[in-house]
Amino acid sequence: MKRARLLTAVLKWAAIHFLACILIVPATLKAGAAGFGIVGLLTVLTRILYFPVLGLALYPRHWFPGHWIYVPIAFNSLVWGVGLAAAVGITRRLLRKPQPGA
């Protein structure tokens, strides 16, 4: 039961991260083209979202032609999903009230 819950949490966080990664790049490009002042913030958010696979996901495009670029982005999202699910689990465990008599 705990493994299924953990897997669900990892996949949920990974899906949210993957969607954010896919949407942040066009949003940054459109904001830059329109001359909005939030381009710097969106650029920083892009770098955070693509960390630690930034170099692998964005630069060597000849390794991942076409839609294959989503493979390293999905891997990066799974890494983030594991990390975020673990952080939420640890935080919940630390914030849980101690049970009397335990």
Phi, psi and omega in degrees: 000316180293323180294320179295320178293319178295316179298319177298317179295317179298313181293325178295311180295322179295320180294318178297316180295317180299316179297318178297319179297320182290326184272336186289324182294310177297325178296319179294317180295319179292320179295321178293320180291327181276348178082022178289152183280358183266011182299319179299317179295316179295325177295317178296317177298322177297316179296322178293314182296324182272357176288139003264005185258024184304309181297322181287325187277329188252328189269304185278070184296337180290341175285330183230076183289149175064227182282356177294346178296339179288343179296306178292331177293319178294320177298316178300319179294324176294321176299314178296322179299316177297315181296316180291320178296320178294318180297318179295317179297316179294318179298316178298319181294321180288327182273351180294137179290139177293140181277137180293140180080008181265000000 
